[in-house]
């Protein structure tokens, strides 16, 4: 279990499911003690409706989450070098993060987190897959940063 960094960037493929879950949980669990953002390799999707639903079950509102890419991160005023830690939640985002951070001295971690999109035929089966992803992130986060403040 490590201590809380001053800033964390979560990344995944589209910034519509896994990384918004992680961003929302990190902010909810640890408050303002850590600056948290999330991005995707691509940003052509909106935040996933099932993601919004399973996070609402925890009291976390992601309905206003704005999907953005690594490129948009810079355009919107956040510099990658300002983050202490980048946590990649997909292989593609890990490759992108390592490529973009090779000139910076910052840590990139990879958390193997299931992509729930496309899993399940019924609404309940889909929600179950998204809950499983949410719980994987929650478990990794608590293992890495300690018990939540909230």
Phi, psi and omega in degrees: 000124180260171177275165183287123175288166179280340178207141181224137173243120174265141179220149175212198186289313188234357183057035180239347182226282188292310183291324174295324175302312182295316179300312181298317179294317181300314179295318181293315184285321191242001173062215185273006179291349183213131175281128186229134174221170176215152180214170174233164173297321177237164180220034184275352181259166170265168177299136186291134181298324177290327176298312179302316183296312184286334176284327176298330177299336178263001182083020180249121183264113177252011185296336180258009180299131177260116179293136177210158182259175174304317180298316180293332176306312179293316181301327184268008170100004176259130178262131182304325182292346180280348181273142176280329188214134172246127179245113180270134182250006177211154179301319180296320180288329176296314178300315180297315181297316180296321178296314184285338183258004184297337179265358180249158175260082175215156187274136173242122177250150174245125173250119178285104182239131181299137172272112185278350183296135180086358179263132176096142180265320183261165178303316182294322178294321178294314179301321178299317179295317179294323176296322178298316177298314178304316182290327175298315180296314180302315181297313179297320182296314180292322176299320185279319189245357177094177183300143179296151174281332184263000000 
